[in-house]
Amino acid sequence: MNKQARSAWWEGLPAGIRAQVDGYVLQDSLLAAVGVVTDIGLVPDGIGVGTARAIVHDRYLHHGDRIARAPDTPLDRESLIRRVGGIDGRVAAIEAVWDGDTVHGWFVRLLAVTADPAAEYALAFIHRTLAERHLGEGAKLAGRDPAAVAAERVGGELAARLAVPFHFASPDTPDDVAPRRRP
């Protein structure tokens, strides 16, 4: 469905449904907004998830800066050290692992791994846009994903500060089943 057809379909919706979708968009709840469009369009109009995402994307563009974006996790050393300070148990390593979803694509989770008790704690979710802001313009990426570069820098610095190993099994290629660090 092209943009003009999506606009016509959108304008044909009842005001209440348009308000619900826009409400989710303004809250930056992409999946909820896509769910509403899919639920109402799947059978009567034959709209699948791909078209629903395109319709909701049009609404994101329409609302622009008015969308209340979820705040990024901090990547500065002081904030990460403070987050580590609140963890139960001794931190045995800092690990970076790939993850992905339909909203953000590939991203890197920065984790603190403890040995006793054996657990992992999320320190940061490093998406492409957060990584690009953190690294700054002109950062040397050598063709690598900015999230991986930022995770290596931040995770490596944090691990060095804590005197623990840093592990990133697949820094050059997104791989959410790469070998994990063993305690």
VOGU-3710 file (C-alpha; in Angstrom, 3 decimals, decimal comma):
1> mnkqarsaww> 0,000/0,000/0,000  1,560/3,312/-1,073  1,581/6,454/1,079  -1,447/7,983/-0,650  -3,485/4,798/-0,133  -2,360/4,643/3,515  -3,464/8,249/4,023  -6,864/7,541/2,486  -7,262/4,432/4,646  -6,244/6,430/7,755
11> eglpagiraq> -8,725/9,228/7,003  -11,503/6,642/6,592  -11,091/5,387/10,155  -13,444/6,501/12,926  -12,083/9,363/15,039  -11,902/7,156/18,155  -9,591/4,626/16,543  -7,394/7,366/15,056  -7,174/8,944/18,532  -6,200/5,600/20,071
21> vdgyvlqdsl> -3,441/4,972/17,526  -2,150/8,543/17,868  -2,252/8,192/21,664  0,033/5,176/21,474  2,292/6,955/18,981  2,572/10,028/21,226  3,581/7,700/24,077  6,162/6,060/21,781  4,335/2,726/22,059  4,985/1,489/18,547
31> laavgvvtdi> 3,921/-2,101/19,072  0,619/-1,123/20,715  -0,169/1,272/17,840  0,712/-1,356/15,241  -1,467/-3,839/17,136  -4,504/-1,559/16,912  -4,031/-1,034/13,177  -3,476/-4,743/12,584  -6,497/-5,745/14,693  -8,874/-3,460/12,822
41> glvpdgigvg> -7,417/-3,890/9,357  -6,376/-7,509/9,179  -9,707/-9,060/8,190  -11,794/-6,257/6,630  -9,003/-4,489/4,751  -6,332/-7,177/4,485  -3,716/-5,078/6,279  -0,830/-7,114/7,606  1,910/-6,194/10,014  4,141/-4,621/7,345
51> taraivhdry> 1,457/-2,222/6,158  0,376/-1,527/9,744  3,972/-0,544/10,576  4,052/1,786/7,555  0,784/3,431/8,639  2,061/3,919/12,178  5,384/5,199/10,826  3,425/7,854/8,919  1,857/8,886/12,241  5,304/9,075/13,875
61> lhhgdriara> 6,412/11,398/11,079  3,234/13,449/11,492  3,756/13,952/15,241  7,556/14,362/15,137  9,000/16,098/18,202  5,728/15,860/20,146  6,349/12,154/20,795  7,389/11,434/24,394  10,369/9,203/23,687  11,541/6,773/26,324
71> pdtpldresl> 14,792/8,061/27,806  18,011/6,365/26,739  20,065/4,494/29,278  23,135/6,486/30,311  26,517/5,502/28,890  28,749/7,797/30,922  31,255/6,109/33,225  29,934/7,657/36,452  26,342/6,528/35,814  27,398/2,997/34,909
81> irrvggidgr> 29,613/2,720/37,989  26,707/3,900/40,121  24,425/1,297/38,512  27,018/-1,426/39,212  27,176/-0,237/42,818  23,534/-1,175/43,296  24,024/-4,793/42,245  23,799/-7,633/44,772  26,871/-9,810/44,684  30,369/-9,419/43,316
91> vaaieavwdg> 30,615/-8,390/39,651  32,745/-10,996/37,885  32,633/-9,533/34,358  31,086/-7,000/32,038  29,554/-8,532/28,931  28,114/-7,134/25,699  25,567/-9,261/23,844  23,594/-8,649/20,676  19,822/-8,512/20,777  17,197/-7,290/18,366
101> dtvhgwfvrl> 13,562/-6,509/17,852  11,226/-5,263/15,170  11,308/-1,711/16,524  15,020/-0,999/16,888  16,620/-3,690/14,770  19,939/-4,878/16,218  21,206/-3,394/19,472  23,686/-4,351/22,185  22,837/-5,104/25,805  25,612/-4,211/28,242
111> lavtadpaae> 25,462/-6,523/31,250  27,139/-6,927/34,615  27,651/-10,628/35,331  27,891/-11,771/38,945  29,316/-15,062/40,191  27,791/-15,291/43,656  24,891/-15,285/43,216  25,137/-16,213/39,526  23,106/-13,574/37,710  23,264/-10,850/35,108
121> yalafihrtl> 22,086/-7,269/35,389  21,258/-4,987/32,479  23,332/-1,814/32,600  22,468/-0,313/29,204  20,630/-0,985/25,967  22,762/0,518/23,222  20,713/1,270/20,108  22,235/2,752/16,962  20,994/6,295/17,615  22,207/6,290/21,240
131> aerhlgegak> 25,591/4,968/20,108  25,900/7,624/17,399  25,126/10,397/19,904  27,552/8,949/22,445  30,390/8,477/19,956  29,872/11,880/18,347  30,200/13,011/14,773  33,298/11,869/12,980  33,760/8,772/15,147  35,954/6,212/13,438
141> lagrdpaava> 33,812/3,128/12,970  35,755/1,308/10,225  32,470/0,058/8,767  31,305/-1,411/12,083  27,937/-0,972/13,747  27,999/2,097/16,045  26,273/0,104/18,824  29,113/-2,433/18,817  31,790/0,257/18,862  30,105/2,112/21,729
151> aervggelaa> 29,586/-1,134/23,672  33,260/-2,061/23,301  34,449/1,357/24,434  32,052/1,789/27,336  32,106/-1,858/28,424  35,891/-2,100/28,141  36,407/1,075/30,178  33,931/-0,059/32,839  35,505/-3,523/33,086  38,978/-1,978/33,410
161> rlavpfhfas> 37,721/0,347/36,138  36,218/-2,613/38,015  39,277/-4,830/37,320  37,131/-7,562/35,752  37,154/-9,106/32,262  35,136/-7,669/29,397  33,506/-10,119/26,977  31,894/-9,429/23,594  31,731/-12,647/21,581  30,677/-11,114/18,266
171> pdtpddvapr> 31,671/-7,445/18,076  31,851/-7,317/14,282  28,638/-9,146/13,351  25,232/-9,038/15,054  24,705/-12,514/16,492  22,247/-13,103/19,308  23,369/-16,699/19,789  27,118/-16,026/20,024  28,829/-17,876/22,899  28,218/-16,235/26,261
181> rrp> 30,793/-15,817/28,999  30,837/-18,646/31,503  31,294/-17,679/35,174
//
